[in-house]
Amino acid sequence: MSLKSTLFATLAGCVLAVPALAADIIVVDDAYARSSGKAAKAGAAFMVIQNTSDTDDRLIRATSDVSARVELHTHMIDDAGVAKMVHVEEGFVIPAGESFALKRGGAHVMFMGLKDPFEQGEMLPVTLVFENAGEVVVEIPVDLERQDKHGHGHGHDNHGSHSN
């Protein structure tokens, strides 16, 4: 094998190993997505993200082909006590050695301008982008029937009326 071939093979191995490394550092568990019905123009995904490294990381973006836009959102309570969804441009910190829950009524991945309605049981390809770990590709199952086991069901069933 020539020096050029050896260097190319080594470089290719390093580049291909990066996504595997990210998947080892970031673990996504209990993921599911939902929308409020067949006519919904928006939907959301929820999950628990574990950072197994010894350095804090940050979920800075999510991408998917299932909608026109994908944003990271959370709920904020305004001065009148009304919960409103807001885009979190800086993303969410995932502390070193800990987990961060994206859950109904709190932080979540928001899909706006759905290209097709979410169908029970289908899998949504989503890429989560982290500041340090890079990209982690996940297949998120649609579960339109799931009840919120955390008891935070405020307002996520009205995502169909969300517009930007």
N, C-alpha and C positions, 0 to 999 in steps of 0.2 A: 504494500500500500504506500502511495507517495505521501510526502509531507503535507501537501495540499489536501489530499483526501482525508488524512488523519485529522488535520485541523478542522476541516469542514464537519466531519463526523463528531468531533468533540464539541464544537460550537452548536451543532444541531441537538445534541444530547442535552446540553445545558439549557438551551432555549425551551425544549420540550419538557424539561424537568420543572420549570417554574410553575406551571399550572398545578402540577401534582403537589408541589411544595405548599402552594396556597391552600389546596384542599386539605392538606395535613394540618395546617395551622388554624384554619377557619372551618368549623363544623356547623352545618345547618341541620336543625332537627325540627320535627313537628310542623313542617311547612304546609300551608294550604292557601288557596285563593278563593275568592267569592265575589259575586256581584249581586245586585238586588233583583235581577230578573232578566227576562229575554230582551227587553227594550233598554236595558241599562247602557249608558254610554261610558261608564266608569266601573272599575272594580279595584280590589285591594288584595294584597298578599300579606300573610302573617307567618312568623316563624321564630325560632329561638336560634340565635347566632352565638356560638361559643368560640372564644379566642384562646387557643391552647398555648400561645406563645408567652414569653415573659415581657412583652412590650405592648402597650396599648395600641390599638388600631382604630380606624375610623371607616365605617361604611359611608362612602362619599357619593355613590351613584348606583343606579340600577338601570338596566336596559332590557328591552324585550320587543319582539316584532308583533306582539298581540295588540298593541295600541299605538296611537299616534305619539303619545308622550308617556314617560314613566318618571315619577318623582318620588322623593322620600318625603313623607308627611307625618305630622303629629297633630294632636288636638291642643289648643290653648284656650283657657277660660278668659273671656274679655271682662271689662269692668262691670258689665251688666250680668255677669255670671253665666253667659252663654258660651258653650263650647263651639269653637270654629276650627276647621282644618286649615293648617298652614304648611306651606312648602318649607322644608328644613334644608336650606342650601348648603350648610356646612356639614350635613350628614349626622351620623350617630356614632359616638365613641363606644367602642367595644373594649372594655378594660382587660388588661393582661390577665390571663388565667380565669376569666369570668365569662358569664353569659349575659346577653342582652335580648330581651323579648320584644319582638314586633307583634303587637296584639291589638285587638279591636278596642277602640276607645283611646288608643295611644299611638305610638310610633308604628308606621306601616309603609309598605311599598304601594304607591297609588298608580293605577293604570288609567289614563284618560284618553278618550276617543277610541274605545274598543273597536277593532276591525270586525270582529264577530262576537256574538254573545258567548259567555262562558257556558260550557256544557258540563254537567255533573260527570266527574271521573276523568275528564281530559287532563292532559299534562301541559303545563305552560313552561316553555323554556325562558329562563330569566338569568341574566348575568349580573351578579353582585360585584361591585368594584370597590376594593378596599385601598386605603391610602398606602399601607405597607404590604399587605399580602397580595395585592393585585386582583385579578379577576377570578371569581369562583362561579362556575356555571351550575345551576340547579334546575331540576325539573320539578315544578310545583303542581301538585294535584288540585284540581278544582273540587271543592266540597261545598255545594250550595246548601246542604242540609245541616252542616256542623253547628252545634250550639257553642256559644262562648263559654269555655270551661273556667275562665278566669273571672266571670261575672261582670265584664266591662262591655256591655252591649250598647253603649250610647252612640247612636247615630250612624254606625257604619252601614246599616242597611239602606241609607238614603244616598249612597254614592252616585246613583243614577242621576241625581239632581245637581251634582257637583260640576261646575264649569269654570274654565279659565281661558 
